[in-house]
Amino acid sequence: MTPTSRNALSAVLAALVVVTAATATRAATAPATPSALSAPVALATPTVPPAAYPAPGRLTGDTGAHDPVMIRRPEGGYLLAMTGNGVSLKTSTDRVTIRNAGSAFPNGTPWANTYTGNGRNLWAPDLSYRNGRYYMYYSASTFGSQRSAIFLATSTTGAAGSWVNEGLVIESSSANDYNAIDPNLFVDGQGRWWLTFGSFWTGIKLISLNPATGRRSTTDTAVRPLASRSGSTAIEAPFIVQKNGYFYLFVSFDLCCRGAQSTYRIMVGRSTSITGPYADRAGTPMTSGGGTQVLARHTTVIGPGHQAVLSDTDSDVLIYHYYLSNGQSRLGINLLAYDTAGWPFVY
């Protein structure tokens, strides 16, 4: 090889080193491209709330929603359920793009007709995955009525049309001081199953379930009060999360389902026991109207509420619906963190 050839080769090799180094730097600093069912990447979690409520996280696709809940599927990706004819289902691979997935009961729910006035619209489902099956508690009622019921269905796949009716869990009528809608299942560290529910009347209640059936316990039939409001009955949509040595009870205050006139807002209290008593940051019991505000109307986000919390791989996630100024309802998602005193906030 001549000196000139050696010099040319050295220049080429030097250029390759520079290109390789630059490529490695970009790979190390650029965000990874997720696979179709990859988990979100955890980032540093703040402990100081932002100065103002953040906008909902970016979502694309079929983002219309009312009373949503979201869970992570065991194989990856997400399953959502929400109020709709036969309970509306949606899916997502990345918690960003939302796709319509049909309805849980495309052929109707004749067992619920007594409560829906033969209508197909079913409300406020709650989702979980346990023992190799999806569990869904959902409500059957008509607007403003106390003649209501909560039913249980299960599925091995979560797909539209695969859900099996497991029967009535609890019902209400004018003989009761509660309304049996807006269910949320919580399984505690001792394996006990609990169901929170309630809307207006005397507020939020808690009952014990039989883990073997998912239906109401026949040995512990108490209906325990968890939250109510002083001077107003507008409280509903309970959801319990265990974190930082506390049970957090999220609820929605004020009025839903009025489009751009909705006044829903998300509140929270906490307790060291699943059965309460729950209190807010100021120490006011939730049975006396207490509640610390987590999210309320801001900018173009009207009436955020009917919340659920997903403990995902990167963060706790607050799922809710809100309204646009044209009255349409949308799915809202924000990350959820806790301040140094252990109170949740969105960011």
CORWOZI-V780454 format. One record per backbone hydrogen bond with DSSP energy under -1.0 kcal/mol. NH is the residue of the N-H (numbers start at 0). CO is the residue of the C=O. E is the energy in kcal/mol with one decimal. If there is no record, write none. Layout:
BEGIN
nh;co;e
NH;CO;E
NH;CO;E
END
This chain:
BEGIN
nh;co;e
5;1;-2.6
6;2;-2.4
7;3;-2.0
8;4;-2.7
9;5;-2.4
10;6;-1.9
11;7;-1.9
12;8;-2.6
13;9;-2.4
14;10;-2.0
15;11;-2.2
16;12;-2.1
17;13;-1.9
18;14;-2.4
19;15;-2.8
20;16;-2.5
21;17;-2.4
22;18;-2.5
23;19;-2.4
24;20;-2.2
25;21;-2.3
26;22;-2.4
27;23;-1.9
28;24;-1.7
29;25;-2.6
37;34;-1.6
56;332;-3.6
59;95;-2.5
61;97;-2.9
62;60;-1.5
68;80;-1.8
70;78;-2.3
72;76;-2.5
75;72;-1.8
77;91;-3.2
78;70;-2.2
79;89;-3.2
80;68;-1.9
81;87;-1.9
82;65;-2.1
83;121;-2.1
85;119;-2.7
86;83;-2.0
87;81;-1.7
88;101;-2.7
89;79;-2.1
90;98;-2.4
91;77;-1.6
97;59;-2.8
98;90;-2.9
100;88;-2.7
103;86;-2.4
104;85;-1.9
107;104;-1.7
111;108;-2.3
112;109;-1.1
114;111;-1.5
115;111;-1.5
116;112;-1.1
117;112;-1.6
121;83;-2.3
122;138;-2.1
125;136;-2.7
127;134;-1.6
129;132;-2.8
132;129;-2.0
133;154;-3.6
134;127;-3.1
135;152;-2.8
136;125;-1.7
137;150;-2.0
138;122;-2.7
139;148;-2.6
144;141;-2.3
147;145;-1.5
147;171;-1.1
148;139;-1.8
149;169;-2.8
150;137;-2.4
151;166;-2.1
152;135;-2.2
153;163;-1.9
154;133;-1.6
161;158;-1.9
163;153;-3.2
165;151;-3.0
168;149;-3.0
169;149;-1.2
171;147;-2.5
175;172;-2.2
180;178;-2.0
183;195;-1.8
185;193;-2.6
187;191;-2.3
190;187;-2.1
193;185;-2.6
194;206;-2.5
195;183;-2.6
196;204;-1.8
197;180;-2.7
199;234;-2.3
201;176;-1.6
202;199;-2.9
203;226;-2.6
204;196;-3.0
205;223;-1.7
206;194;-2.3
208;192;-2.6
209;214;-3.5
212;209;-1.2
213;209;-3.4
216;207;-2.5
223;205;-2.7
225;203;-2.8
226;203;-1.2
227;285;-2.6
234;232;-2.0
235;251;-2.0
238;249;-1.7
240;247;-2.2
242;245;-2.7
245;242;-2.6
246;270;-3.3
247;240;-3.9
248;268;-2.7
249;238;-3.0
250;266;-2.3
251;235;-3.0
252;264;-2.6
253;233;-1.9
260;257;-2.2
261;258;-2.0
262;254;-2.1
263;254;-1.4
264;252;-1.3
265;294;-3.0
266;250;-2.8
267;291;-1.4
268;248;-1.4
269;278;-2.5
270;246;-1.9
275;272;-1.7
278;269;-2.1
279;283;-2.0
282;279;-1.9
285;277;-3.1
287;284;-1.5
288;227;-1.6
288;285;-1.1
289;284;-2.3
291;267;-2.9
293;265;-3.4
294;265;-1.4
297;300;-2.0
300;297;-3.2
301;322;-2.0
304;320;-2.3
307;318;-2.4
309;316;-2.6
311;309;-1.2
311;314;-2.2
316;309;-2.6
317;333;-3.1
318;307;-3.1
319;331;-2.2
320;304;-2.4
321;329;-1.9
322;301;-3.1
323;327;-2.5
326;323;-2.2
329;321;-2.9
330;62;-2.7
331;319;-3.4
333;317;-2.0
335;315;-2.8
336;344;-2.9
338;342;-2.5
341;338;-2.2
344;336;-2.6
346;334;-2.0
END
